[in-house]
Amino acid sequence: MKFQDYLQKTKETATVEKEILDQLSEILSHGKELDLIQVRAAKSALQVLIENAIGKGKRILKYYQCPMVFHKGKEVFWVLAETGVIDEEFQTTINQAIGFRNSMFHDYMNFDEETLVKILKENQYSRIYEFLIAPMDLNETMIKRINTFSY
């Protein structure tokens, strides 16, 4: 798949998942609780949104020929921050989201539903959505930093 086609698919997927999260956020804003299916929908939509962001980050590094390959999401966003593609505030946001996603699906017996509700009520997923729909307007310096990146 071409890079621009991938970015378009990323936007489409992000928009669908954000719509689901927005609907669930609206339910909570009226003082209602989520039922089991709605909680499952929220978890799934957040997971897709976060994994979509990780995928976009990896594609950016690959497209701009980063000489290193990173498999962990937090590493990808560390490189994007180091090269100036994202700011440190977003790096912190996405790292927290990745950690939350990991706890949702790898430590599900200890999952804290209150945190999920807080994320929905406060629309904390919006910044990830913004990253996913943003065009990739990298300047020459950012591209060179990616292209020559090393530890």
N, C-alpha and C positions, 0 to 999 in steps of 0.2 A: 504494500500500500504506500502511495506517495505521501510525503510529509504533510502537504497541505490537505490531502484527503483525510489523513489521520487526525489533524487538528479539527477539521469539520466534524468528524465523527465524535471526537472528544467533546465538542460543544453540544452536540445533539444529546449525547448521553448525559452530560452534566445538567442540561436543561430539564430533562425528564426526571432525574433524581431530585433536583432542587424543587420541582413542582410537588413531588410526593412529600418532601420534608416541609415545604411551606404549608401544605394542607394539614399535616399533623401538628405543626406549630400553631396554626389557626385554631384547631380543636383545643389545644392547651390554653390558648389565650382567652378562651371562653370559660375557663375554670373546670373543664372536663378532664377526665383521666383517659389515657389510652388503654384500649383493650389489648389482649394478647396478640391479635393479628396486627394491630397498628404498631405495637412495639416491635414486632418482627419486621414489619415494613420499614420502620425507622432505622433499625439496625442494618438492614440490607441496603437501603438507600445510602446511608452514611458510608458503608463499606465500599460500595461501588464508586461513590464520589471520591473517597480517599485513594482507592486503588487507581482510579482514572487519573488523579493528579500525579501519583507516582509514575504511572505509565507515560504521561506527558513529559515529566521531568527526564525520564530515561530517553525518550525519543529526541528531546532537545539535545541532550549530550551526544547521542549517536549521530544525529543529523549534522551537528557542527563538529563532528569528528574528534570528540574527546578521546585521547589515547588510552584512557583507563575505562574499564567497565565496572559499574557499581551495581550490586544486586539488592542492597538494602535501601529502602526508601529514604531513611534518614541520611544516608551517605549521599544520595542523589541531591537532596536539598541542601546539604552542606556545600557541595560543589557549586550548585547554582547560586548560593549566597556568596561563596568565595569569589566567584567570577562576576558578580554584580547583576546577575539576571533577576534575582529576587532580593528583597531586603531582609534584614535580620528579624524583623517583626513577623513577616510571613514564615520565615524559617521556623521560628518558635511555634507559631500557630500550627503549621503542618506537622511538625514533630510531635506536638501534643495530640493531634488527630491520629497520627500513625500509632502512637502509644495506646490511645483509646481503642482504635480498631483492633490492635493486638489483644488487648484485654477482653474485648467483646467476644472474640472468636477463639482465643487460646486459653483464656482463664474464665470461661463462661460460667463456671460454678460460683465465682465470686463477683460476677458482673453487677455493677452499681447502676440500677435503672434511674436513680435520681440524677446522675450525671447526664444520662441520655436526655432526660426531660429538660434539664438546664440548657443543654446544647440546642435543643429545639426551641425552647422559649426565647432564648437570646439570639437565635439565628446565627449561631457561631459557625455554621457551615458556609455562610455566605462568602467569606474571604476565599475559601477553597474554590467555590463556584466561580468567583471573579478571576482567579488564576486560570481556571479551565477554559473560560470563554475569551480571555485576553489574547490579542494577536501577539505573535512572537516578533517584536520589533527590536531585535538585538543590534547594538551598534558594533562597529569594527573592533573596539577594545574588548567587549564581552566575547565576541566570536574568537578573537585571538587567544583570550584567556582560557576559553574552553578547549580550543584546538591544541594548546600547549600545556594543559593542566598536568601537574604532578604534585606529589606530597612535598 
